[in-house]
Amino acid sequence: MIRIGVQLQPQHAEYAAIRRAAAQAEEIGADIIFNWDHFFPLNGDPDGKHFECWTMLAAWAEATERVEIGALVTCNSYRNPNLLADMARTVDHISARDGKPGRIVLGIGSGWFERDYDAYGYEFGTAGGRLDALARDLPLIRDRWAELNPPPTRDIPVLIGGGGERKTLRIVAEQADIWHGFGDAETIAHKHEVLDQWCARIGRDPQEIERSAGVSPRPGRFPEDVSDYAAGAETLYEVGTRLFTVGISGPDYDLGPLRDLVAWRDSRQGS
């Protein structure tokens, strides 16, 4: 099954514009809407407008009806794992509708943006140390979900973002439901092979892990024509990707690339 995601990057925009974009993305037919977990813009004016991740996800849970929601990705370093588990469980319940389960996806990674750490008083440490902390904390999150009253409305899917072959993909094989990466089809195909090897080592069926990737028509640059996004997605589909996400920034949130990907999904699944 092909699924389409959009990352509404919460930068350089008023919240009203972000909320409108989320509503429009759901109307267009997105399967999942992501934001990201940073405290400052990642491009453009480094001190431009920016909003926090999880309070926004709670608002989206009320403002949407059908789409899954999540961060691409939550930084594991910024919150105690037991607190994060409770936050995700709460947003899960907020997003439930008409007897159907909640719609939160726990997208998570080890963190990398040093400015966030410095400005908010977190210890940056080393990349290896942050990955070790992610591996340590994910079981704590699942354990807390099992203890909460009420529990989550469903088994909350865990998405891990990152392409490190020695640690990150091992953690994905051990603990994730979805893997998200970036790169051209050749790069993604190689990462799939490495992930499959880790699954074989621990005795897990690799088909249990949904393969996700960011979409651009050509690696490293944006298209002149948004229809090129479908061509980019097609190359990733051929190597096993099934969740395709395009990132869109404020202040205007042009959802043309999302429309094109949704049309490609519908055409591909209808053929």
C-alpha positions in Angstrom: 0.0 0.0 0.0 1.3 3.4 -1.0 1.0 6.2 1.6 1.7 9.9 1.2 3.0 12.2 3.9 3.7 15.9 4.1 6.0 17.6 6.5 4.6 21.1 7.4 7.8 22.7 8.7 6.7 25.0 11.5 9.0 27.9 10.6 8.6 31.4 9.1 4.8 31.4 9.5 1.9 32.3 11.8 0.2 29.4 13.4 -3.0 30.2 11.5 -1.2 29.5 8.3 0.1 26.2 9.6 -3.4 25.2 10.7 -4.9 26.0 7.3 -2.2 24.0 5.6 -2.9 21.0 7.8 -6.6 21.2 7.0 -5.9 21.6 3.3 -3.4 18.6 3.4 -6.1 16.4 4.9 -8.6 17.6 2.3 -6.2 16.9 -0.5 -5.8 13.3 0.7 -2.6 13.1 2.6 -2.3 9.9 4.7 0.0 11.5 7.4 1.0 15.1 8.3 4.3 15.6 10.1 5.9 18.6 11.7 9.4 18.6 13.1 11.0 18.9 16.6 13.2 21.9 16.6 13.2 25.3 18.3 14.6 27.4 15.5 14.3 27.5 11.7 16.6 25.1 9.8 16.8 27.3 6.8 16.0 30.9 5.9 16.3 33.5 8.7 17.8 31.5 11.6 15.9 33.7 14.0 12.7 33.6 12.1 9.3 32.6 13.4 9.1 29.0 14.8 6.7 26.9 16.9 7.2 23.9 19.2 6.4 20.4 18.0 4.2 18.5 20.5 1.9 21.3 21.6 1.2 21.7 17.8 0.5 18.0 17.4 -2.1 18.2 20.2 -3.8 21.0 18.3 -3.6 19.1 15.1 -5.2 16.1 16.8 -8.3 18.3 17.5 -8.2 20.1 14.1 -8.1 17.0 11.9 -10.4 14.0 11.5 -8.7 11.3 9.4 -5.0 11.8 8.8 -2.3 10.3 11.0 0.0 12.9 12.6 3.5 12.9 14.0 6.9 14.5 14.2 9.5 13.9 11.5 11.1 13.4 14.0 11.0 14.0 17.7 14.4 14.5 19.3 14.8 11.9 22.0 17.1 14.2 24.0 14.5 16.9 24.6 12.1 15.0 26.9 12.2 12.4 29.6 11.1 9.1 27.9 8.3 8.5 30.4 7.0 12.0 29.8 7.2 11.6 26.1 5.3 8.3 26.3 2.5 10.0 28.2 2.5 13.0 25.8 2.1 10.6 22.8 -0.6 8.6 24.6 -2.5 11.8 25.4 -2.3 13.0 21.8 -3.4 9.5 20.7 -6.6 9.9 22.7 -7.2 13.4 21.5 -7.0 12.3 17.9 -9.5 9.4 18.3 -12.8 9.8 16.5 -16.2 8.0 16.5 -14.9 4.9 18.1 -11.9 4.7 15.9 -8.4 4.5 17.4 -6.0 7.5 17.7 -3.8 8.7 14.9 -0.5 9.6 16.4 2.8 8.2 15.0 5.8 8.5 17.3 8.5 9.6 14.9 11.8 9.7 16.8 15.5 10.2 16.3 18.6 10.8 18.3 18.9 14.5 17.6 21.6 16.5 15.7 20.9 20.3 15.7 23.4 21.7 18.2 21.8 25.1 18.5 18.6 23.6 19.9 20.7 21.8 22.6 22.7 24.9 23.5 19.8 27.3 23.7 17.6 25.1 25.7 20.2 23.7 28.1 20.5 20.1 26.9 23.8 18.3 26.8 24.8 17.8 23.2 27.4 15.0 23.8 28.3 12.8 20.9 26.4 11.3 18.0 27.2 7.8 19.4 26.0 8.7 22.9 22.8 10.1 21.6 22.1 7.0 19.6 22.8 4.9 22.7 20.3 7.0 24.6 17.7 6.4 21.9 18.2 2.6 22.1 17.9 2.8 25.9 14.8 5.0 26.0 12.6 3.3 23.4 11.9 0.3 25.6 11.1 2.7 28.5 8.5 4.4 26.3 6.8 1.2 25.4 6.9 0.1 29.1 5.2 3.3 30.1 2.5 2.9 27.5 1.7 -0.5 29.1 1.4 1.1 32.5 -0.7 4.2 31.7 -4.4 4.5 32.5 -6.0 4.7 30.1 -3.5 3.0 27.8 -3.1 4.2 24.2 -6.0 3.4 21.9 -3.8 1.3 19.7 -0.2 0.1 19.4 1.3 3.5 18.6 3.6 3.1 15.5 7.2 4.0 16.1 9.0 5.7 13.2 12.8 6.0 13.4 14.6 8.5 11.2 18.2 8.2 10.2 20.5 6.2 8.0 23.5 5.2 10.1 24.3 1.6 9.2 26.1 0.5 12.4 23.7 1.8 15.0 20.6 3.5 13.7 19.5 0.8 11.4 20.2 -1.8 14.1 17.9 0.1 16.4 15.3 0.3 13.6 15.4 -3.5 13.2 15.0 -4.0 16.9 12.4 -1.4 17.8 10.7 0.4 14.9 7.6 -0.1 12.8 8.6 2.4 10.2 12.1 3.5 8.9 12.5 6.9 7.3 15.5 7.9 5.2 16.7 10.5 2.6 18.5 10.0 -0.6 18.2 8.8 -4.2 16.9 5.4 -5.1 20.4 3.8 -5.1 21.1 5.1 -1.6 17.7 4.1 -0.3 18.0 0.6 -1.8 21.4 0.2 -0.1 19.9 1.2 3.2 17.1 -1.3 2.7 19.7 -4.1 2.2 21.5 -3.1 5.4 18.3 -3.0 7.4 17.3 -6.4 6.0 20.6 -7.7 7.2 20.1 -6.4 10.7 16.6 -8.0 10.7 18.1 -11.3 9.7 20.7 -11.1 12.5 18.0 -10.6 15.2 15.4 -12.9 13.7 12.8 -10.3 12.6 10.8 -10.4 9.5 11.9 -7.3 7.5 8.5 -7.0 5.9 7.2 -5.8 9.3 9.0 -2.5 8.9 7.4 0.0 6.6 9.9 1.8 4.4 9.6 5.6 4.2 11.6 8.3 2.4 11.6 11.9 1.7 10.8 12.8 -1.9 12.4 15.3 -4.3 12.5 14.9 -8.1 16.2 14.8 -8.2 18.6 14.5 -5.3 19.7 17.8 -3.9 17.5 20.3 -5.7 13.9 21.3 -6.1 12.0 21.0 -9.4 10.9 23.7 -11.7 7.7 21.7 -12.2 6.0 20.1 -9.3 4.9 17.2 -11.5 8.6 16.0 -11.2 7.8 14.9 -7.7 5.9 11.9 -9.0 8.9 10.9 -11.1 11.0 11.0 -7.9 8.5 9.0 -6.0 8.4 6.3 -8.7 12.1 5.7 -8.5 11.8 5.2 -4.7 8.8 3.0 -5.1 10.8 0.7 -7.4 13.3 0.0 -4.6 10.6 -0.8 -2.0 9.6 2.6 -0.5 5.9 2.7 0.4 5.6 6.0 2.5 6.6 9.1 0.6 6.9 12.5 2.3 7.5 15.9 0.9 8.7 18.8 3.1 7.0 22.2 2.7 8.0 25.4 4.6 6.2 28.6 5.6 5.1 31.2 5.3 2.9 30.2 2.3 2.8 26.4 2.3 2.4 25.7 -1.4 0.9 22.2 -1.4 1.3 21.7 -5.1 3.9 18.9 -4.6 1.5 17.1 -2.2 -1.3 17.3 -4.7 1.0 15.7 -7.3 2.1 12.9 -5.0 -1.5 12.1 -4.0 -2.5 12.0 -7.7 0.5 9.7 -8.4 -0.6 7.4 -5.4 -4.1 7.2 -6.6 -3.0 6.4 -10.2 -0.4 3.9 -9.1 -2.8 2.0 -6.8 -5.6 2.1 -9.3 -3.4 0.5 -12.0 
